[in-house]
């Protein structure tokens, strides 16, 4: 039976979720790690997925103009196709987002037992924090960073979607793996991050509502009121991070995140080795 989660703990988890969901440091890892520091129960994969819906609301509001433009362009696309006219970038973006969501959806279903079980081990989290930090470092160093989001094509969508699938491993980070893939494909940091945010919209929605329906009984035991409070807190903190991170990446490298990930991973391994934390 799942343990109930108090309102103060849910506020803390909502704050952690919002602050880390869109930074390339893994929100799932932090929601797993920080309660362990304070000897609190692991909120679980279902709680983690549902509280991310707060981040989804923040994304929908921040990108409301882009999403409206995509919707209107998609309606016009049928007429353009009949006339033999090329489809606009705005009309193609929903297609690219759909393509990019397929890998994480497929692997999410295939690996669901691992995601809720072995993948939540602190050893796995520490290892993926370090390993994927290395990949991000390499991508930022060797990526040409001369492409804009309007230059995206379906092949880019496939590769970035495959990158997102690695984020099913706690510690990998959805924004981290998609940013890494985008940089390797030559997109500049801001463009890669912007597409990463847009791509996370269907992925967060699918996983959040799937877990809400499938594990509603478990969530009830943990407390629906506390879950709602945590989700609302994550809305505000997520919005602040989205706006700030896009500005940051226009003029800064990802090195600060690389260093943080490695330091956090080594710190967790040290605590596990000294038996301060249980895996």
DOZA-397746 format. One record per atom (N, C-alpha, C): x, y, z. Coordinates in steps of 0.05 Angstrom, whole numbers, plus 5000, padded with zeros to 4 digits. Layout:
N
XYZ
...
This chain:
279
501749765000
500050005000
501850255000
501150454983
502750694982
502250875006
504351005015
504051195038
502951455029
501351585047
500251845040
502452055039
501952255023
503852475020
502552725031
503952855050
502753095063
502953335045
501353545052
501253785036
504053915034
505453955057
508154075055
510053915037
509953645038
511653485021
510853524992
508253534986
507353564959
508153834948
508254044965
509154304956
512054294948
513654154965
516454114959
516853964933
515353754929
515653594905
514753754880
512653914883
511754084861
513754294853
515154404874
517254604869
519554464854
520354234864
522554084852
521854014823
519453924818
518553854791
518754084773
517654314781
517654544764
520454654758
522154654778
524854764775
526654584759
526154324758
527954144745
526854014719
524254034714
523153904691
524453984665
524954244662
525954354637
528954414637
530154394660
533054404661
534154134654
536454114640
537453844632
538853704655
537353674678
538453544702
536653324712
534253274700
532453064706
530653124730
528153194725
526253234747
525552974761
525252754745
524652494757
526752414777
529352454770
531552394788
531352554814
530752804812
530652974836
528252914854
526052844841
523652764857
524152504871
525952334860
526752084873
528852134894
530752314887
533152344904
532452504930
531252734927
530852924949
529252794972
526952664966
525652524988
527452325003
529152184987
531051995000
532952125019
533852375013
535552525031
534252565058
531552605057
530152665082
528652415093
529452185082
528251925090
525251925087
524252055066
521452055059
520951835039
518551735037
517951515017
518251614989
519051434971
519151494943
516251534933
515651774921
512851824913
511951634890
513851514876
513151324856
512951444828
512951264808
512851344780
510251474773
508051374784
505351484777
505151774787
505851814813
505752084824
507552274808
509952184801
511852344786
510652424759
509452234746
508352294719
505952484721
504252454741
501852624743
502652904751
504552934769
505253204778
506553364755
507553224735
508653354711
506553494695
503953434699
501853564685
501853864691
502853944714
503154224721
505154364701
507354214695
509254324676
507954334648
506154154642
504754164616
503054414614
501654484635
500054734635
501854974630
504154984643
506055204639
506955224610
507554994598
508354984570
506155084551
503754984556
501455064539
501055364539
501355484563
501055774565
503355924552
505855834557
508155974546
508155964516
507455734504
507555704475
504855724462
503055874475
500255894465
500156014437
501856204431
501856334405
502956134384
505055994391
506155794372
504155574366
502855474387
500955254384
498455344368
497655594372
495455704356
496255724327
498655814322
499655834294
499855554281
500655354296
500855084286
498054984278
496055034295
493354944291
492155074266
492455334264
491355484241
492755394215
495355364216
496855274192
496054994184
495454824203
494654554196
491954554182
490154734190
487554754176
487954844147
489855024143
490355124116
491954924099
493254734112
494954554098
493554384077
491054304083
489454144065
489154284038
488454544040
488054704016
490654734001
492854784015
495454814003
496354563989
495754334001
496454073989
495054023963
492454093962
490854063938
491854243915
492954473922
493954663902
496854593894
498054393908
500754323902
502754513913
501954673933
503754863945
505254733968
507754813973
509254693995
507954764022
508154574041
506954624067
508854804083
507754974099
509355164116
510555014139
512555134151
513855024175
511754984197
509955184200
507955164222
506054924217
505454864192
503654644186
505054374191
507654364186
509154114189
509954064218
510054264235
510954224262
509254014278
506554024276
505053814290
505753534281
506453504255
507253244244
509953154257
511753344258
514353284270
514153214300
512353354314
511953294342
510653024346
508852944328
507652684329
509752464324
511452504303
513552314297
515452284321
516152514333
518052504355
516952384380
514352364382
513052244406
512851944404
512951834380
512551544376
514651374392
517251434390
519251264404
518751254434
518251484447
517951484476
515351334484
513351354467
510851214473
511150904471
512550824450
512950534446
514750414468
517050544473
518850444494
517750474522
516050684525
514750714551
512950484558
511550384539
509750154543
511449894546
513449864530
515149624531
516649604557
517449824568
519249834592
517849924617
515149924617
513650034639
514349904666
514749644666
515449504691
518149594702
520049644684
522749734692
522650024701
520950184688
520750464695
519650494724
517750324731
516650344758
518250194778
520150024769
521749864788
524749914787
526249744773
529149754774
530350024765
529050164746
530150414736
530150634758
528550604779
528450804800
530550764821
532350564817
534550534835
536350774835
537350854858
539151084860
541751034845
542550784843
544950714827
544450784798
542150714787
541450774760
541351074755
540151214774
539851504772
542551644772
544251564791
546951684793
548551634767
548351384757
549851314733
548951464709
546251494706
545251634682
545751934684
545752044708
546452324711
549252374700
551152204706
553952234698
554252174668
553251944659
553651854632
552352054612
549952134617
548652324598
549752604600
551052674622
552452924624
554752924604
556152704601
558352674582
557352714554
555052584547
553952614520
553152904514
552053044534
551253324531
553753494526
555853444541
558353584538
559453554510
559553304500
560653254474
558953394452
556253374455
554453494436
554753794434
555153924457
555454214458
558154294446
560154124448
562754184438
562954144408
561753924397
562153864369
559853954351
557554014364
555254104347
555854364333
554954384308
555554624292
553954864302
551554824312
549855034323
549255254302
548755174278
548255374257
545455324244
543755154256
541155104245
538955224264
536855314251
534555424266
532255224265
530255264282
528055074284
526455054258
526455264242
524955264217
526255084196
528754994201
530154814183
529654524189
527954464209
527554194218
526154034196
526853774194
525553594176
524753334191
523453144177
522452904190
524652734202
526952734189
529252574199
530152684226
530252954228
530953074254
528952994276
526452994268
524352924287
524652634298
525452454280
525952174288
528252154307
530552284300
532852264318
532452394345
531152624345
530652754371
528652604387
526752474373
524752304386
526052064399
528051944386
529551724397
531151824422
532252064420
533552184443
531752204467
529252294461
527252324483
526652054497
526751834481
526151574493
528151494514
530651594513
532651534533
531851664560
530151864559
529352004583
527451834601
526651594591
525151414607
526851304630
529551334627
531351254649
531651494668
530751474692
531051694711
533951784713
534352044712
537052154712
537952244685
536752134664
537552204637
536652484630
534152554637
532952814632
531852834604
529252884602
527852924576
529153164561
529353384575
530453624562
533453584556
534853424573
537653374568
538153204544
536652984541
537152804519
536152924492
533953074493
533053204468
534853434460
535853584480
537753794475
540353684463
541253464474
543653324463
543253244434
540953124428
540453034401
540253274382
538953484391
538753724374
541453854368
543153864388
545853974384
547453804365
547253544368
548753364350
547753394321
545253474317
544153514290
544753794279
546153954295
547054214285
545354454293
543154404308
541454634317
542954794338
542355064339
543555214360
542155154386
543355234408
542255154435
539355244439
538755494433
536055594437
534055444420
534755394395
532855254377
532454964386
534654834394
534354554403
532654544428
533054744446
531554734471
528654804466
528154984448
525355064441
523854814430
525054674412
523754434401
523454224423
525354204441
525254014463
522754074480
522254324486
519954404501
517354324487
517254384461
514854324446
514354024444
516553874441
516353574439
515453454465
516053584487
515253474513
512253504519
510853674504
507953714509
506453454505
506553324482
505053074479
506052854497
508752844502
509852624519
508852654547
508952894558
508052944586
505052884588
503552974568
500652934569
499952634568
501252484551
500652194548
501352044574
503852094584
504651944608
503052034633
502552294635
501052394659
498252284660
496752304638
493952214639
493751914639
495751774627
495751484628
496151384656
498051504671
498451424699
496151504717
494951734711
492651834727
490351634726
489851534702
487651344698
488351064709
490750974701
491650704707
492050664737
493250854751
494050824779
492451014797
489951064790
488351254805
488051164834
487750904838
487450794865
489850854882
492250814871
494750864885
494951164892
494251334873
494351624877
492351714898
490051584900
488151644921
489351584948
490751364951
492051294976
494151504984
495551614964
497551814970
496252084977
493852124967
492352374973
491952544949
489552564939
488952714915
489253024919
488653114943
488853394949
491853484948
493553324961
496353384961
497553364932
496553174916
497353154889
496653404873
494253504877
493253744864
494953984872
495554004898
497154234907
499954224895
501153984895
503853964883
503754034853
501653944839
501454004810
501154304805
499654434822
499254734819
501854874824
503354794844
505954914850
507854884826
507754644813
509554594791
508854764767
506354864764
505555034742
507255294743
507255414766
508655674770
511655644766
512755454780
515655424779
516655334751
514955174737
515655094710
515755324691
513755504693
513655734675
516055914678
516955954703
519256124708
521756004694
522055744697
524455614686
524355614655
522155564643
521955564613
522855834602
521756044613
522356314603
525356374608
526356314631
529156374638
531156214623
530555954618
532555774606
532955844576
530855924562
531155994534
532856244531
532556434549
534256674549
537156594556
537556424575
540156344584
541756204562
540456024547
541855874527
542556024502
541456264499
542156434476
545056534479
546056554503
548656674508
550556504525
549656274534
551356104551
551455814540
553555674548
553755394541
552255224562
552254964559
550954784577
552754684599
555254794601
557254694619
556254694648
554754894657
553854904685
552154654691
550554564672
548854334676
550554074676
552554064658
554353834657
555753794684
556854014695
558254004720
556353924743
553954044743
552053974764
551253684763
550753574739
549953294736
552053104747
554553154739
556752984748
557153004778
557053244789
557353284818
555053144833
552653174823
550353044837
550552744835
551352634812
551652354809
553752234827
556052364829
558252274847
557452304876
555952504883
554952544910
553152324918
551252244900
549452024906
550951764910
552851714892
554451474894
556051464920
557051694929
558451704954
556651644978
554151744977
552251694998
551351394998
551151284975
550450994973
552750824983
555250894976
557650744984
557950745015
557350975027
557551005056
555050915070
553050825055
550550715066
548850925080
549351175073
547651395083
544951375070
544951295045
542451255030
542150965022
539650875020
539050615010
538350634980
539250454964
538750474935
535750454928
